[in-house]
Amino acid sequence: MATEQIGDYEISYTGVHVPESDGWAAWVEIYGPSPNPMHRQPVFPSQQVAVETSFGTEQEAEQAARKIAVDMVEQRHRPTPA
């Protein structure tokens, strides 16, 4: 599972082989800021994203998972319209 820091958030993403299939699924987990540096605060628990898509390779699934995770973090930082 790859891990990346984006601002105050830590994202983990990976491609997971789907049993009894040739496909791969995209999985994401996101941790947010925590007042305790020894404790990660989960804001999006580990789960499959892009659930309607079966990817051909682990790398394709991982790239899709990363894009979704980055979009989710960026969306949290967007100001809400007045």
Number of C-alpha atoms within 10 A of each C-alpha: 12 11 14 13 12 13 11 10 19 21 23 20 27 24 25 19 18 13 8 6 8 11 17 22 26 28 25 25 22 24 20 16 15 13 8 8 8 7 10 15 17 16 13 14 12 14 13 17 18 14 10 8 13 17 21 13 15 17 15 17 26 24 15 22 25 24 13 18 23 17 11 14 19 12 11 9 9 8 7 7 4 3
